[in-house]
Amino acid sequence: MLLKRIADVLPAELAELIPELESVGIRTTESLIFTPPTYILSHIPLLQSVQLDALITSSLELTAPKALRDGQDERDEDDGSEESAWAGWGISGLDDVVAGWNGIGVMEIAGPKKVGKWIDTEGSFVPERAMRVLEYQGVKDVNRVLQRLVVIPCFKLDDVFEAIAQLSEVSARTRTSNLCHAELVSLTEEISELAYEHGMTAIIINSAVSSQPTNSQSSFNKMDIKPALGGAFTFCTDLTLLLQETGRIFGLMDANERERIRSEPGLRALVEVVRSRVCPSGKWTVFETDGAKLLDVIPPHEVDERTTRISAGLPTGPARPAIGSLAQTLAP
């Protein structure tokens, strides 16, 4: 948590120390707690050891986690949680991947560039794109939804902390490892607290790094990437979806798909649950996106389609393969 966010509840003599700490790069309670005292005292000569100990103690008291009753939090007292129940993506293949999850918590979506992590595949947010998505989903009162949508550009961790502070007045509960990485973990815990308290879904978009020769958590031996940000971040989210282009996994890419990747926002990708504590891991599916909507890529029917159509007196064509060209496998 940013130190300046607790300044108002600190004793005046301790609050006056915050600008001095910020001048040497200590801006959060995590940095204060885990930075060696000798380093702080050597860089702030006027700071006394007794003052530093008092400030650390106050920071721990103000940011300590609240106890839960029988595994339940204060959200149980709010009967309105059903209104924000997880409704899924509206695509059966993707929804089946996280079947059993109630949608409350933090979901990590990781993957390299151009694999469909963002519905905004152009990398910039514009209200017109949001309107198209809502209209495609059949939302009647688009303006009402847009009024609840907030876009806050953040270029530093401090900016993200401030953004989270605008969304919730609840003090953050933090347990972190070390300095800058601890601040990132602390930020994720604030997001998690916000999600659980208000019964909502929080989605964190992450990049990917190389995992040679293969990712042991994946069901595919050609999956040679893993979520970035290191091992500590693994335990900050409730589930992790890892995305990769189908061509890199299955080795199949038709001319239509290659053309889409080169010239249009949209592509086909594999999504796999590589880590989860809310639904089974290892489940996967394939989806297609054009930048505004999601489409299923479905396998052939269990019952032979040709036989069914012949019995009904309908014309027949070649059987639809599980993996092939977009025209053969794509179905909305």
N, C-alpha and C positions, 0 to 999 in steps of 0.2 A: 504494500500500500504506500502511496506517496506520503512522505512525512508532512507535507503542508496540509494534507487532508485531516490530520489529527491535531493540528496546531491549536485549534479552538478549544480542545478539551484537555490540553496539557497545561500544567502550571506555567505561569508567565516566564519564570526564569529558564524553563526548559524550552519553551516555544521560541525564545530568542536565539537559541542555538541552531535552529534549522537553517537559516541563511548561510551560516558558517559551514555547516555540513554540506549543503548544496554546492558551495564554492569549490569543494574538493571532490565532487562527483558522487556524494552519498545523498540520494534523493528519496529512497524508499526505506521502509522499516526493515525489509530483508537485507539491504546493503548495510544498514546500521548494525543489525544483529550479527551478521556473519563476517563482517570486516574485522580483522584483528584490531583490538583496542590500541595496540602500540602504533599501528599505522595511522589511526585517527588522531591520537594524541600528538604524534610527531608532526602532522600536517596542520593541526590547529593548536598552536602553543598556548592560547588563552583558555583552552578547554581543560577542565580538571577531571581527574579520574572519577571522582564522586558524582559529578554532573553526568558524565557519560553513562555510568552504571544506572543512575536514576532514569535517564532517558530510555535506555534499553529496556529496563523493567516496565516502564509505562507503555512502551511500544508492544511488548509481549502481552500485557494485560488487555490492551485495546484491540489487538488483532487475534487473540486466542479463539479457537473454535468453540462454538456453543455446543452443549451436550444435546444429544437426541434422545427422545423417549421411545424405547422399544423399536428403534430403527425408523421412527417417523419424525418428521420435522413439523414446523409450524404451518406448513402448507395444508396439513390434515384439517386445520380449523377452518379452511376456506372451502365452502361447498361449490364454488364456481369454477373449480379446476376442469370440469368436464367440457367447458366451452373451448378450452385450448387443447383438447385431446389430439394426438398425432393422427393425421389423416393420410399419411403416406405421400408418395409422389404421384399417385394416380396411374401408375404403370405397374401391372401385375408382376412382371419380372423383378423390378427393383423393390417393390413392396415385400415380395416373398423373401428377399435376401435378409431383411431385418424383421421377419415375422416374429411376433411375440414381444416386441419392444413397444412400450407405451408412448414413446416419443419424448419423454422427459429426461433431459440430460444433455451431454455434450457429444456431438458427433464430429469426428475428424475425417475429412475427405482429402486424401493425399494422392499425389501423382505428378508426373512431369507436365510440361507445357502441352497445350492442345490435346487434352484427353477428356474434356467435358467437365472439369471440376466446377467451372462457373457457368451459370445459365447465360451470363453476359460474356460470350466468348471473344468479344473484341477488346476486353481489358479495360473498358471505361463504362461508367454508369450513366445512363440517360433515362429520364422519366418515360420517354416514348417506348423504350424496350420493356419497362415494367408494365406499362399499359397493355402492350401486346400480349405479354404473358398472362396477365389477369383476364383479358378478353378471351384468350384461347381457353382458359379454364372455366369460362362461363360465369365469372363473378359479375353480379348485377350492379352493385354499387362500387365501381372502381375507385372513385374519388375518396370514399370512406377508407379504403385500404391504403391508398397513397398517403392519406393524412397521418397514418400510423407508421409510415416508412421513413426512417431517418438515415441519411448518408453522411458519415463524418470521415473525411480524409485524414488519415493518421500516418505520419512519417517517422515518428519516434515512439518508443514504448511509453514515455510520459503522456503523449497524446492519447494513446489507447486507454491508459488508466483514467484519464480525464473523461473520455467517452463513456467508459463503463460507469463512472461516477454520476454521469448525467442520467443514466438509465436506472440506477438504483441508489438509494440513500443508506443501504445497509452496509455496515462495516465489513470489510473482507476478512475471511479466515485464511491464514496462510501457514503453510509448512513447506519450506523450500530448502534447496541445497546450498547454493553459493552464488553471490553477487549477481552478475547480469543474467545468467541462466535462471537463477532463483527468481528474478523479477518476471521473467517470461512464464515460469511455472505458477508464480503467484497470480499473474494476470489470468491464466486459465482457470485457476481455482475461484477467482472472483466471478468469472463467467459461469462456472459450474454452479456456484451458490445462487446466482441470479436465476439460472434455469430451473433449479429445483425449487426455489422459493415461490416462483410464479408459475410453475408447471408448464414450462415451454421448452421448445427445442432450440438449442444453440449449435450452430455449425461453424467449425473452424476449418479454413482452407489451408492446407499445408503443401509444400513442394516435396520433391522426392530426391533421394541421393542413390548412388550406385550401391548395389549389394551383390558383389561377385563371390563365387560364380552364380549363385542363385539366392533368392529370399527363402529361408527355411520355413517361414510362417505361411508361405503361399502354397496353394495346391498345384501350381504350375512350375515346372522346372525351368521354363524360359522367363519367369518373372525375376528380373535382375535389378529391381529397384526396391526401395523401402522408404517409409516416411522419414522426412528430415527432422531435425531438432533434437536428436539423441534419445538415449534410453529413458532418462528421467521424465520426458514429456509423455512417454508411453502410458504412464499411470494417471495422467491428468484427464483423459477423455474416457467416455463410457464405451465407445466403439470406434473402430478405424476402418474406413473404406479405402482401398487402394485401387487406383484407376490406371489402366494402360491401354494403348492402342491394340485392337484385336490383331492387326497385322504382325505386331511384334511377339504376340503370344501364340497365335495359331499358324502364323506363316502364310496366311491367305489374305489377299487384298485385291479386289477387282478394280477395273478401270474407273468405275463410278466413284468408288471410295477414294481412290488416289486423287481424282479430280476435285472432290469435295475438300479434301485436306489442303490442297494447293490454293483453291480459289474462293471458297465459301466458309463462313463461320458454321462449323458443324462437322461431326465425324461419328464413327462408331467406336465404342470402347468397351472393355471388360471392366466390371466392378466386382471386387472381392472383399469379403469381411475377413481381415487378417488378424484383428484383435477385437475382443468384445467381452463385456461382463453383463450384457443385457440380452443377448441372443446368441445362437450357435455361431462359432467361427468356421471358416472354410467354405461358406456358401458363396456362390457367384452367379452372375448373369451378364448378358450383353445388352447394351442399349444404343440407341442412335439419337442424336440431337442435331437440330438445325439452328441452334442459338436462341430459340424462343419456346420450343416445346420438346418433350421427351417422347421417344417412340420405342416400343418393344421390338426386339429382334427375337422371334420365337422359333422353336424347333418344329419339325413336322408333327402332324397329329399322330397319336398312337394308332388310330384306325386309318387304314390306307385311303387316302383322299380319292384316288382314281376309282376304287371299288365303290365308294360312297356315291360319287357323281354318276357312275355308270348305272347303279341301281336306281338313281333318281331320274335317269334319262337326260342328264346334263352333259355338255361337252367336257372333254378331259384334256389335260396337258401333262407335261412332265411333272414328276413328284417334286414337291418343294423340299430342298435340302436344309439341314440344320445350320450349315455354314456355307455361304456362297455369295452371290451378287446381291446388292441391295434390293433389286426388283424381285428376287426370288424369296428372300427371307424376311424383308421388312414388313411389319404390320402395325398399324396404329392401335 
